[in-house]
Amino acid sequence: MSEIAVSVSVSVDQSAVDAATSQFEADVLKSVRVTVGRTVPSVCIGCGAVRQSNGEMPCDH
């Protein structure tokens, strides 16, 4: 088997990389939907009571 020496030189166009990165981030943000809702505990940490179907807790804690 013989060896072959190879020299490689690479250059990067940083502005093209930045533009591609920005476009990728913009495309990702377009496809993501964030829904924010109020989250309340379903179990009372004081007595262990479970939240009723109407959303109320049966205890006064």
N, C-alpha and C positions, 0 to 999 in steps of 0.2 A: 504494500500500500504506500502511496506517495503522499506527501503533504503539499498543500497549496496555501500560500500566504495570501490573505485577503485584507485589504484596508478599506474600511467603510467610514464615510464622513456623512453625518446627518445634521441638517439644520432645521429649525422649527420657526415657522412664521407665528410669533406669539399673538399678533393681532387676529390672525385667523383662528387660532385656538380659543382666544377670548370670545370671539364672535360666535363660534360654534357652541361654546359653553353657555353663553347667554341665551342663545336660541333654544338649546336643550332645556335649560331651566324654565324658560317661558313656556315651552310646550308641556313640560311636566306640570307647571302650575295651572295651565288651562284644563288639564285632565283630572285634577284633584278637587274634590268637593269636601269642605269641612263643615260639619254640622255641630253646632254648640247647643247643648241643652242643659237644663238644670238637673243636677243629680242629687237626690236625697237618699239618705240611708233607708234600707227596707226593714232593718231590725233595730230596735231601741238598744243602745249600748248600756242603758241603765237597768232595764228589767228583762230584755230579750223579747219584748212584744213585737209581733210582725205587723207591718203596715197593711191596712185593710184595702180592699179593692177600690174604694172611693178616694184613696190617697191619704187618709187620716190614720194617725197612730192611736191605738186604744188606750194609751196611757198619757199622763200629763208631764212626761220628762222632757 
